[in-house]
Amino acid sequence: MQFGYLPQFPPALTQPILFGALLAVGLLVGEAARRYASLPRITGYVLAGILLGPRVSGLLGPDALEAARVLVDLSIGLIVFELGFRFDLAWLKRNRWLFVAAIAESVLCFLAIHFALLYLGFQALHAASAAAIGTATSPAVVMLVAHDQRAEGQITERMLLFTAINSIFAYVGLTLLLPLLRLEHAVNWVHAVLHPVYLLVGSVLVGFIACVVMLGLARWLGKREDRQFVLLVALVVLTVGAARALNLSVMVALVVLGMLARNLDRRHVLMPLRAGHGGQLFFVILFVLTGASLEFDALATASFAVAGFITARFLGKTVAIYAFSRATGLRKRSAGLLSVALLPMSGLAVVMLHDAQSLVPGLRQELAAVVMASIALLELAGPVATQLALRRAGETRPEPRDA
Amino acid sequence: MPEAVTDERQFRRSDHCSIGVELELQVVRARDFDLSRDAADLIDRLEKRTLSGAVKPEITEGMIELNTSIHDRHATLLDELRSMRDAVVEEAGILNLYVVGGGSHPFHDWTERRITPSERFNALFERYGFLAKQFTVFGQHAHVGCRDGDEAVYLVHMLTRYVPHFIALSASSPYYQGEDTAFQSSRLTAVSAFPLAGHMPFVADWAAFLEYYETMRGFGIVQSMKDFYWDIRPKPEYGTIEIRVCDTPLAVERAAQLATYAQVLAAFHLAERPSAPSRAAYLVNAYNRFEACRYGFRGEMVEPYAARKKRIGDDILETLAMLAPHAKALGAATVLDALADLVRHGRSDADWQRAQRGKAGALEDVVRESAARWAGGRADGP
């Protein structure tokens, strides 16, 4: 074999090649979406994911998706941490109505979806768990649009605050529904009760411990942005890993870490968080992979239910935000824009749905498909809505001109 | 401030030595203490309250300006400033914002600033380009009422000698664009870049001033008296002279003290007319101004009427002692005592800011502590 040093043909598609291609295609489609269609970059990333995913080209198969799980977790971890880090208890103390409004937004949205699904003939418990999942706005989408558009202002801040609260509401709601769902499937009631307790208490505890470690180390490191950033990434990765290893919720552990880091930092040892170019990298990975795992099946079979789900969700959010706009110091027009900005649904909901399905095998396939299709639609339309709302609110900055 | 009279060449008569204050303030985000873009929302909320003074937008979106009404005495001015401060802090809290004094924001990036949308500010940006955004600095303007234009011209000339005092006493902009400038007040360099900055020409009286103004208008260099960005300028539509060299102090108490110092200085000069204005005051002005900006109380100044060099701090203390009888008559004795203490301890707002940096390490901490100082111990401060 004289040519033994040559690779086999065609060369194997190794992980680095796939990963590099994922980044490059995501970046290019994202940029093309922005330049030629004035769409948000995220919508482009998601489209790239759909193109690369099992349903179109099949380059990113289920194996690749599973292998990339750690990257997705890390990306979500960083995003959710920042979301929690922006959660300012002092603000809620000064503006108590804001907290009331955020809770009302979650509750009304939950109820609206719940009753819409009941009306569509779904069983109460299943409708409730789907409603809980639907309550969450996608932290990743709102955060990336805010970063991408360099948005600043009252609507941006409230959008992020409401997203933090409705994401927690969704997760806690779903977790509390679990025992009921599992009892239905004849699981021992002790375990049915212990499991959500373990999930919630355990996740909070992991977040708390990580926060104590972070504050201690940050104090020792001193106020240097570069060092503190590495510390932050290290602890986020560790927390993600610990939560996974202990079968806890990555989302809750990270959002708790972020919230506590902001609100327990009495000595002000932490520097404010500023996303650099590294952040963009994670966003591309996250959204391409999310795009690759989207399922549109129910769009054809249950389009009516999907439309009902999305409409009820939007109405629930809008009614609550309008009702409390005055009390929280928001102008009427801004209330409308905030409702639109909170539209996105995404990766987090996918994760919650998978968790719920794996724990409760009986969660009706049909309903899961409806939720999945709604997620898929709002994954594409949501970023557009958020970007439009923030632009209309005048809180974005024009892009620097292309060279 | 009163309604402006239509013809700005007419000097509106004011009560003798009445005072008023304008303060430009920073509106920062609670999240990272950088300048916000929320001044319009804050002003919106403040307009729904009944305030004795006015709150206005400024050239970029993280700035607001407070205007007090007219006062005869320090005590009522301070009361009004405090009640306006309370309202501003409270409404800012609802929006998760802090309001902060200080002549410059320590670490904001001027390229990130956005011009407040309005015809006037857009026109300024159109004309001055980057200077308009770099003008995101925060000053206190102190007005002193004059009975006529001749009095105003006389006072502008005489008070020019005290420009280094006002700079040193108010200095609170040691940091600029994330760097320690080594200056006590870095803010005035942002003002100096404008073509009509500087000082009033050495005119003899109001008639001569009007002649100068008409000439400049004839050349098409200015459209109105607002176009002069002088350190001290007559403001005929208010019937005042306006001292514009002060940084916005870190607390309203100092702001009221500075205005009162200007009031007592004016009362002294109008009552005693110690000397005729000298051109020498303008010859030494640039030097004195630099020394005060750079070194504060520790700088040197040339006293133009005695033609000798002194430490700025010493000159302030001598002046305060000389003013004592007039201060007493205006109920301002304790105010001048407080300023004398400030000079004797040699701890300006700029020194305090540097100490905060040394203690906590980061410029964000300087802004947070400054916000707490501005809030004056209110619970809704940081």
Interface residues (C-beta under 8 A of the other chain):
Chain A: R86 D88 A90 W91 R94 N95 E152 G153 Q154 E157 G222 K223 H268 M271 P272 L273 R274 G329 R331 E395 R397
Chain B: R29 A30 R31 D32 F33 D34 S36 R37 D38 D41 D44 R45 G93 I94 L95 N96 R114 A360 G361 A362 E364 D365 R368 D380 P382
